[in-house]
Amino acid sequence: MSNRAIKETLAEVNIHPNKLLRLGRKIKWLFEVYLKPQHDSVVLTRNGKLTFNSKDKTTGRILHVYRNHEFDEMYDAVKFLESKQIFNAKDESIVVDVGGYLGMSSTGFLLNDMFTRAISFEPSPENFRLLEINREINGLTQNMQAYNIALSDEKGSLEFELSSKNYGDNRVRESDSQGHFGEDSREVIKIEANTFDAFLEENSDIEQEKIKLIWIDIQGHEGRFFKGARQFFLKHKNVPVATEFWPYGIERSGVSKEEYLQVAQELFNSFYLLNEYDKMYKIEELEKFYNAHPAGGDGLNLLLLNL
């Protein structure tokens, strides 16, 4: 299927299935995908044609049942930013996808004409293999760059723990204590890391002024990413960040609450809850959200801005 053909079918994908359709998709995923010997499975979603590991109980199952990955969140964020005249999707624009996983955010942004180019970073070798497949089968090799590295606050080799249950919950390891998710028992590999500032310096052909959104989900490592991207954000204060905000993951990454809030307040002055754009919060109010999410609890998705 060509890039054009995929684009033409996306609007027909049902991403809000009723209860009966959800049940049918769950049964199909269970018997035709998950219970079969491990293999690369492919499904057409609103984010594009996506390949995933058949044993991925979390994202793979979500893609098969709901036929999208955060599409409503992506679309609404872009429309909100356009309403604030932060950027215009009709212009040439770049989205930076940090923690690209299977590439589904980048493919979704590009195939639905929300951005013209994407730069995706994914440190897991296996996930990166799938990301490269998805880049290829969606016809995006020309306008989607992909890098098999982590973005952090230092350059070099890092320990990386692999989740056996949620392939999107692989994390840079800073602690080998048990934790709330049995992190101490995870397989650990070595990965390469760089700072975003150093990466941009090494890749001077990237037109930084065309970067209009950072889309980031790196399981609590966001504070370290911000530290390693400080110069970029100080120079480009108008670039918003859609980010997971997960206090448990942040603290497990070795960044304290005080450190995280300090760097957030240095780089941004306001935020919204993703998909709740009726209220803007001052960045100083982030502390109350931090305190409201106990260890091991769920996180939030935020849109950090300078308005």
Beta strands, then each sheet from edge to edge (+ up, - down):
strand 1: 40-45
strand 2: 48-53
strand 3: 94-98
strand 4: 117-121
strand 5: 144-147
strand 6: 150-151
strand 7: 156-162
strand 8: 171-172
strand 9: 187-194
strand 10: 211-216
strand 11: 241-245
strand 12: 270-273
strand 13: 276-282
strand 14: 300-305
sheet 1: 1+ 2-
sheet 2: 5+ 4+ 3+ 10+ 11+ 14- 12+ 13-
sheet 3: 6+ 9+ 7- 8+
end
